[in-house]
């Protein structure tokens, strides 16, 4: 598992936040993928071009990173143990 790097995490969050804020400021829309995708499928919908470009960017970005030879990060989850579930249940009481 890759170690946590606060700088790259902050930069990634900044990029996501900037993209979401830009969409809100310039289009008055919240960056919700389900709504963007549904509206992109409607050929009669105004503003279809930016929706299609947004979806293409979501798919193309990791492919471009992979094409540069850098591996995509893989999240590794710790094994679920019964004691973990018991801790959650105990905390909820």
Order of alpha helices (4+ residues) and beta strands (2+ residues): alpha-alpha-alpha-alpha
